[in-house]
């Protein structure tokens, strides 16, 4: 039922969605959202409003969502099916992981996107814009020009955002939301990346974005658990298990300035592979001085070649 509803609703609302919305939309990716933010930083939009929404998917108000859908859908059967589906998920919220939930969340927040588009246009000076934003589901970041004359935009945009969230009865998580000034060396997170501004070797300011530390730590914890649970298994078995985990992670973060992070993970995994092989041979040490055979290390080299090549 949810899949059929999505097929009906998605083409209708795709025409309404804004350029800064990227989450779970056809032919749109998280990388495009990340690149949009990086481009804004390169254009000296260094004042950042980083909003976190508290339990967003669990707090969507059904009556408000249905009103928004009814503005574009004049079909009693479709509206009835949507009501039944929402009622089954509880008094409010949309089921996380549901086929149609991302689409419904975009419909619910579309007015927020429209407000940001208006702010972007009314403050435009010819081809230059002083406001930019990117939203991926409930992950939203707004970037504002660094020039002192545009300082008022920070408070103005924040005020309007809070007004729109209040209309939707969406609560801002104040503890995780922040105002950031990249020109002061501060940073912010978006879609798993840590963004900041640095000087290039030529002395030009540029965006720098790499995997957040907690994302790297999370991956290593998962890999450590695989090594622990399969310490009695052949190294080929362990490599086969960790290979897709690392490849998926690396493919996602293979943009921006992830090289140092990838090198750290590569070195960490290589040490674990060496120790695993030494343990299987009932020998002590980390196997860093010829203690493991060339054949065993070729297995690890194969993993590095299939996962890390051309990614650093």
C-alpha positions in Angstrom: 0.0 0.0 0.0 2.8 2.4 1.0 4.6 1.7 -2.3 1.5 2.3 -4.4 0.9 5.6 -2.6 4.5 6.7 -3.2 4.1 6.1 -6.9 1.0 8.3 -6.9 2.3 11.1 -4.7 6.0 11.4 -5.7 5.6 12.8 -9.3 3.0 15.4 -8.0 5.1 16.7 -5.2 8.5 16.5 -7.0 7.4 19.5 -9.0 6.9 21.4 -5.8 10.1 20.6 -4.0 12.9 23.1 -3.9 16.5 23.0 -5.2 18.0 22.8 -1.7 16.2 19.6 -0.8 18.2 16.5 -1.4 16.9 13.7 0.9 15.6 10.5 -0.7 14.6 12.3 -4.0 14.9 10.7 -7.4 18.4 11.4 -9.0 19.5 13.4 -6.0 22.3 12.3 -3.6 23.9 13.1 -0.3 27.1 14.0 -2.2 25.3 16.7 -4.1 24.1 18.2 -0.8 27.6 18.1 0.5 29.0 19.7 -2.6 26.4 22.5 -2.4 27.6 23.3 1.1 31.2 23.2 0.1 30.5 25.6 -2.8 28.8 28.0 -0.5 31.8 28.0 1.8 34.1 28.7 -1.1 31.9 31.7 -1.9 32.6 33.2 1.6 29.3 32.1 3.1 31.0 31.5 6.5 28.2 32.2 9.0 26.4 29.0 9.6 23.1 28.1 11.2 23.2 24.4 12.0 19.7 23.2 13.1 19.0 19.8 14.6 15.3 18.8 14.9 14.3 16.8 17.9 12.9 13.3 17.0 11.5 14.8 13.8 10.1 11.6 12.2 8.3 10.8 15.4 6.7 14.2 15.8 5.1 14.8 12.4 1.5 15.9 13.0 -0.9 13.9 10.9 -3.5 16.6 10.6 -1.0 19.1 9.3 0.5 16.6 6.9 -2.9 15.6 5.5 -3.8 19.2 4.9 -0.6 19.7 2.9 -1.2 16.6 0.8 -4.9 17.6 0.2 -3.8 20.9 -1.3 -2.4 18.9 -4.3 -4.3 15.6 -4.2 -8.0 15.7 -5.0 -8.7 12.0 -4.7 -10.8 10.6 -1.8 -9.5 7.1 -2.2 -5.8 8.2 -2.1 -6.5 10.4 1.0 -8.3 7.6 2.7 -5.4 5.2 2.2 -2.9 7.8 3.5 -5.1 8.4 6.6 -5.3 4.6 7.3 -1.5 4.2 6.9 -0.7 7.1 9.2 -3.2 6.0 11.8 -1.5 2.6 11.9 1.7 4.2 12.8 0.3 5.9 15.9 -1.2 9.3 16.9 1.7 11.2 15.2 4.9 10.7 13.3 5.8 8.7 10.2 7.4 5.2 10.5 11.2 5.5 10.1 12.4 3.1 7.4 8.9 3.1 5.8 8.8 3.2 2.0 6.8 6.5 1.9 8.2 8.1 5.0 11.0 10.1 3.3 8.5 11.5 0.8 6.1 12.5 3.5 8.8 14.2 5.5 9.8 16.2 2.5 6.2 17.3 2.0 6.0 18.3 5.6 9.2 20.5 5.5 8.6 21.9 2.0 7.4 25.2 3.4 10.6 25.6 5.3 12.5 25.1 2.0 10.3 27.7 0.3 10.9 30.2 3.0 14.7 29.7 2.6 14.4 30.1 -1.2 12.5 33.4 -0.7 15.2 34.6 1.7 17.8 33.7 -0.9 16.0 35.6 -3.6 15.0 38.7 -1.8 18.5 39.3 -0.6 20.1 38.5 -4.0 22.3 41.1 -5.7 22.3 40.3 -9.4 24.0 36.9 -9.7 25.3 37.0 -6.1 23.4 35.3 -3.4 24.0 35.9 0.3 22.1 33.0 1.7 22.4 29.3 0.8 21.0 26.1 2.4 21.0 22.4 2.0 18.5 19.9 3.6 18.7 16.1 3.6 15.6 14.8 5.3 15.8 16.4 8.8 19.5 17.5 8.5 19.5 21.2 7.7 22.2 23.7 7.4 22.0 27.4 6.3 25.1 29.4 5.2 25.2 33.2 5.1 27.7 35.6 3.5 30.6 36.8 5.7 30.4 40.5 4.8 29.6 42.7 7.9 26.6 44.3 6.1 25.0 40.9 5.9 25.3 40.1 9.6 21.6 41.0 10.1 20.6 38.0 7.9 21.7 35.5 10.6 19.1 36.6 13.1 16.5 37.3 10.5 16.8 33.9 8.9 16.9 32.1 12.3 13.8 34.0 13.4 11.9 33.0 10.3 13.0 29.4 10.6 11.8 29.1 14.1 8.5 30.6 13.1 8.1 28.0 10.4 9.1 25.1 12.7 6.6 26.4 15.3 3.8 26.3 12.6 4.7 22.6 12.0 5.0 22.0 15.8 8.5 20.7 15.2 10.9 21.1 18.1 14.4 22.4 17.7 17.0 20.5 19.7 18.8 23.4 21.2 21.6 21.3 22.6 22.6 20.1 19.2 21.9 23.2 17.3 24.5 26.0 16.9 25.6 29.2 15.3 29.0 28.8 13.7 31.5 31.3 12.3 34.0 29.5 10.0 36.1 32.6 9.8 36.9 32.1 13.5 38.2 28.6 13.0 34.9 26.9 14.1 33.4 23.9 12.4 30.0 22.2 11.9 28.7 18.7 10.9 26.5 17.8 8.0 25.7 14.4 6.7 28.5 12.8 8.6 31.2 15.3 7.4 33.0 17.8 9.5 33.2 21.2 7.7 35.6 24.0 8.3 37.6 26.6 6.3 41.3 26.4 5.8 43.9 28.2 3.7 45.3 26.3 0.7 49.0 26.1 -0.1 48.5 29.2 -2.3 47.0 31.1 0.7 43.5 31.0 -0.6 40.6 30.2 1.7 38.8 27.0 0.8 36.3 24.5 2.3 37.8 21.5 4.1 35.5 18.5 4.8 36.3 15.1 6.0 34.5 12.2 7.9 33.5 13.2 11.5 35.6 11.5 14.2 32.5 9.6 15.5 31.9 8.2 12.1 35.4 6.8 11.9 35.2 5.5 15.4 31.8 3.8 14.6 33.3 2.0 11.6 36.4 0.8 13.6 34.1 -0.5 16.4 32.1 -2.5 13.9 35.3 -3.9 12.3 36.8 -4.7 15.7 33.7 -6.7 16.5 34.2 -8.7 13.3 37.8 -9.5 14.2 36.7 -10.5 17.8 33.9 -12.7 16.7 35.9 -14.5 14.0 39.3 -14.7 15.6 39.4 -18.5 15.1 38.4 -18.2 11.4 40.8 -18.1 8.4 41.9 -14.6 7.4 40.2 -15.0 4.0 36.9 -15.3 5.9 37.5 -12.2 7.9 38.6 -10.2 4.8 35.5 -11.3 3.0 33.4 -9.9 5.9 35.1 -6.6 6.4 35.6 -5.9 2.7 32.0 -4.8 1.9 31.8 -2.8 5.2 34.9 -0.8 4.4 34.0 -0.4 0.7 30.5 1.0 1.5 32.0 3.4 4.1 34.8 4.6 1.8 32.5 5.0 -1.2 30.3 7.3 0.8 33.1 9.5 2.2 35.2 9.5 -1.0 34.7 13.2 -1.5 36.5 16.2 0.0 39.5 15.8 2.2 39.1 12.2 3.4 42.6 11.0 2.5 44.1 11.2 6.0 41.1 9.4 7.5 41.3 6.6 4.9 45.1 6.2 5.5 44.3 5.9 9.3 41.7 3.2 8.6 43.9 1.4 6.2 46.8 1.2 8.6 44.5 0.2 11.5 43.0 -2.7 9.5 46.3 -3.8 8.2 47.6 -4.2 11.8 44.5 -6.1 12.8 44.9 -8.4 9.8 48.5 -9.0 10.7 47.7 -9.8 14.3 44.9 -12.1 13.2 47.2 -14.1 11.0 49.9 -14.2 13.7 47.3 -15.5 16.2 46.1 -18.2 13.8 49.7 -19.4 13.7 49.9 -19.2 17.5 52.7 -16.7 17.3 53.1 -13.5 19.3 53.6 -10.0 18.0 51.9 -7.9 15.3 53.6 -9.5 12.4 55.2 -6.3 11.2 58.7 -7.6 10.6 58.2 -10.5 8.3 56.4 -12.7 10.8 53.6 -13.4 8.4 53.9 -15.0 5.0 53.8 -13.1 1.7 50.8 -15.2 0.6 48.7 -14.0 3.6 49.6 -10.4 3.1 48.6 -10.6 -0.6 45.1 -11.3 0.7 45.2 -8.0 2.6 46.7 -6.2 -0.4 43.8 -7.4 -2.5 41.4 -5.9 0.1 43.3 -2.6 -0.1 43.3 -2.6 -3.9 39.5 -3.2 -4.1 38.6 -0.7 -1.4 41.1 2.1 -1.1 42.5 2.6 -4.6 41.8 6.0 -6.2 39.9 7.0 -3.0 42.6 8.9 -1.1 
